[in-house]
Amino acid sequence: MSAALRSRPTLKTLLFKAGFAFSVFVLVSPAILVFLWMLSLSFKNEVDNTAWPPVFIPNPPTLANYVEVFARNNFLLYLWNSILVTGGAVLVGLLVGVPAGYGIARSKSAKFAILILIARMTPALSYLIPLFMAFQWMGLVGTIPALLITHLVITIPIIVWIMIGYFENIPAELEDAALVDGCTPWQSFRYIAFPLARPGLVVGGILAFIFSWNNFIFSVVLGGKTTRTLPSAIYNVLTFEQISWGPLAAAALLVTLPVLLLTVLAQREIVAGLSAGGLKDG
């Protein structure tokens, strides 16, 4: 009987759970409502989009806005540009960031870690002007390589900072034992440290992809007519005479879809990786 009573949730526990659920609802509901409203705009005609009182449910729903996005813009070309720029920036970021994070973590170089954090927090506009001048001198303005290089400013600091935390949580004694057994430092990194830090690799790659994919300002300034990425291509949907809310919402959803799908499919890996990276040895 006493065991059954102990298994029942107390009033304090119920209040805590209710308060937590309410807090989550307050924080998440605005984003959900905005996304649902954008989804509604993309399936309505312009009459319903500008009607008052607002019409939330399309009656009937239409795909004309999505057709207009593809008709007015070379959407597949911009999609391919985004894949090239973001994919290349994430790949190079991983190739550079993982060894850099390992070296900083093992050498306990706190100053380098702070520099990486400062580079991550520095606004992108701070890099844009000197990069634009350098690319203009080299004749690379309006090219894919210029966009890829600038996106490394986004991906490398994220990956390095995340990998530092993961490598710091791996006991150095494991690598010392491998060195005693005859492994080289490279073999110790490849066969011991790197496999144990793979959750950080996944998290760093996903976060770098999201931030790089959503970047707008680099493509607007450095991208050309045939090399701009999807976020800046949405800008072309806007007109000075009148904003077409339906096509704009449809284009925004198409740009958001890859990131949304990646987040949903990899949410377990993201949560598990962030949780593992947050553990510190006592």
PEQUIWO-V814406 format. One record per helix or strand of 2 or more residues. SS is the DSSP state (H for helix, E for strand). FROM is the first residue (numbers start at 1). TO is the last residue. If there is no record, write none. Layout:
SS,FROM,TO ; SS,FROM,TO
This chain:
H,2,7 ; H,11,42 ; H,46,49 ; H,64,72 ; H,75,107 ; H,110,121 ; H,124,138 ; H,144,168 ; H,172,180 ; H,185,196 ; H,198,213 ; H,217,222 ; H,230,235 ; H,245,265 ; H,267,277
